Every structure is written in structure tokens, then in C-alpha cells.
Amino acid sequence: MTVARACRTDAEQGTTTEQVNATSRVSVVGCGHVGLVMAAGLATLGHDVVGVDRDARLVGDLNAGRTGIREEGLDDALRDGLGAGRLRFTDSYESAIPTAQFVFLAVDTPPTVGGAADLRNLRAAARSVAAWVSRWEPPIVINKSTSPVGTGALVEHILGDGDDGEGVRVVSNPEFLRQGTAMFDFLHPDRIVVGSSSREAAEAVAGLYAGLPGERIVTDLRTAEMIKYVANAFLAARVSFINEVARLCESMGTNVDDVVAGISSDPRVGPHFLRPGIGYGGSCFPKDVAALRYIGEAAGVPTPMLGAVQETNAMAKTGAIRRLRARLGPLEGKTIAVWGLTFKGGTEDTRESPAMEVVILLQNEGATIRAYDPAVGPERYPFAYRSALEAVLDADALAVLTDWPEFRNVDLGIVAAAMAGRLVFDGRNLLDPQLVESAGLEYVGVGRISTGERNR
């Protein structure tokens, strides 16, 4: 099927044309970040949900209501689902798969050295599902894992290898959840994408989300898989674009904030993902850009724009070192206070964190790090401290590397008194330059005119 269509929301036309499932039996394979949000979210919508994970300790914690994930609203949704009897967790495929009407595959697909998505966990999960699907009432299997174009056909092949897999229909249902606001995003989607060779199966999966807002986009398997990668690659490209513009602004003596305000007022451009800084990171953008490049290379299609996105993103981290070195000289023996270690505020995740990459570069230059992050303590990193003020004690410079809103509320007068040096490098353009300077500190941002340049 190659047809794509948009279905208006319940609020706009009363009901949607997709099949509505009042209460369905759902199993979610993989209880990491995405799988756990999906399980808790579907239980919130009234479905009977079983989360499956091979990690028995994790299963025990989840059944006790402990997530270990910093995600607003998730703990409450988990407890509500467990308390209502609509949600449980197990490490047994045998107890979760045979009676399921829908099975979500939500396992991780980390990058390989060459940039391709590693599908070993997904293959293993599909084989485990295939071993226990009912031959009399086969479920619809939904791939929620981010995986390359053609993965749906691979899953169909695995599920169809034996008699037990006969009749299983596969749907691609990519996720667009932002870490830190994933529960909100689940309950307030701007679109729900489903793709399958079976329109009936695709619309049945769309029906699981009945009552939620957002456009429904029903298409074929390969197109749904492509939509996920293209969406993330485009957002990553916007980040790299504005970071390149920020470097131009610095060289031209102009302020990137004013440039962003001028272009984002154009509705064709908009303000999203146009915040200069030390680059994108996390578990999605880096691997998805790399995977889309790999897909192109495998198909013999060059992707020079994606290569430029990656190159510019790498330069954003080294640019932080360049700015610090330009003010401090050699960094050997310098003490650098760091605010922020996670890849963005609101999450505990340091995977592919630009902040951590800058920290490693600073350590490689011989600098001593004193760091603070609201979600990361000394039990994870020995150079982490318990407060923002403790981290700046006797520091030669402060580097703000993650956009935690609470950093705006730290008393800069106390910071100035505690530091040995005066330099504040704002790698997220989070702080107000005038407030920093009024505290007697020197401010350097990304694409912002520095103190000395404004005075010349």
C-alpha cells in the first residue's frame, strides 16, 4: 500500500474513521524509556497492558512502582495502572504473548560503528514473540523501535517463519516522544503515524489511541519507517544550521538572538530548534542522522547534507574549548566548574551528551572538573558535586553546558564571590548576559557579542 492519508481528530469530527478499540489486550516488549512510557500511557487510556522485559530486576522494580527514570508524570501513570489492575510487568513471553491482541516491539536499536542501526535486540524480540503467538488469534505486531526502512518486512519474515507466526500482521508506529516530556507527548500527540501492508491492521493500531488529539497518518510500512528518520534528521539539521549561523554572528559582531528573532517570526521558519549551543545529543538525533546516512550509502545515494549536519555538530563541542582557551590560555591545571552533564534539562540521560563530550575534551586538555547536575550525582561521576554553588568553588571559569532552568535562579553574586576567576561560558545561551555582568563576571555565549566586544 502506498497511500498516505490524514484522519481528522475526534474533537474535530466527533469520531475518527479508524477502528476504535475501547479496551484491548496489549503487550509491550522492552521496558526501557520508550516501552515504559508506551505501557503506562496505553494503560492510562484504559487498555490491559503487560510490559515484557528480560531484566528480572527491572521487572520487579516496575511491579513495585519504581521506574528509575526522570520523566514527569510517568511515576503517577505507572502507579495508577498498577493500582487499577490494568498494568503489570513480566520477564515471561509465555505469559504475555499468547493472549495479546497487540504486541509492541520497543527494544533499543543502538548505532553500530559504521552508523547502521543494530537490530540484534529487535530480531531477538521478534523471534521470542514468534515462539508464543497464538495461531488461532494472532496479534498485530507493532514496531515501535526506531529502525531502518525495510525492518517491517524483516519482522514479518521472522514472525512468518513458523506455523505459529502465520497470519501475523506487522505495523510500523514510530514514536515522537521527547525525553523529559514523554508522558505529555504521549497524551498530546501532534500526529500519530501508522504504516502497514494491511490497512485494517494500521487503522486498528490507530484506534488504540482513540480519544487523543493529533492528526492520524496512515501509510505503508516503508514510508512510516522513513518518516521517523527524516523528522529527526531535519530537526538535527536545524540545530546545526543555527550553530553555524552563530559562528558567523561572532565573526561579524552581530547577535544571534536578534537574528533568530528576525527569522523565526516568519511562519515558514518558526522558532523551534533554533537555539545555539554546544550541539545536539541524546539517544535519538546522533544515531538517527547516522542511520539515515547509512541507509543512503547502502542504497548508493550520497547524503552530503547529513554529513555536514554531523560535522557542524562536532564543531559545536570543540568550539566550547576554543572559546574557553581564548580567554584562559592553556587549560592545563585550570579548574572549570560545569553546570549540567545530561544531554538536556529534565532528564537523567547522559548518552551522547554534548556536555559530557565537552567535559572529556576539557579533561584531555588537563583541566580539573567540578560539575553539578540536578539529575546526576557523585555516585555516577566522581567530579560531580551536590549543588551549583559547591561546584563553582575556586573555579577559574564556569561552563553552563545543559539547559536546566534552575541555573537561571542561582545567585550570581555568590557565584562571583566563590570563583577564583571571572569567566562564564554559557554553552546553552541560558543566562541573561546583563545579570552575569552586573555580578562582576565576564560573559561569553554562543553567537552573542561578548563583554569586551561590546565595549570596543
PyMOL commands that set and color helices and strands:
alter all, ss='L'
color gray80, all
select helices_A, chain A and resi 10-13+33-44+56-63+74-84+93-96+120-130+151-159+163-165+182-187+199-207+221-252+256-264+285-298+304-328+354-364+388-391+405-409+412-418+433-438+451-455
alter helices_A, ss='H'
color red, helices_A
select strands_A, chain A and resi 5-7+25-29+48-52+87-90+102-105+140-143+169-172+191-196+215-219+335-339+368-372+384-385+397-400+423-426+442-444
alter strands_A, ss='S'
color yellow, strands_A
deselect
rebuild
show_as cartoon
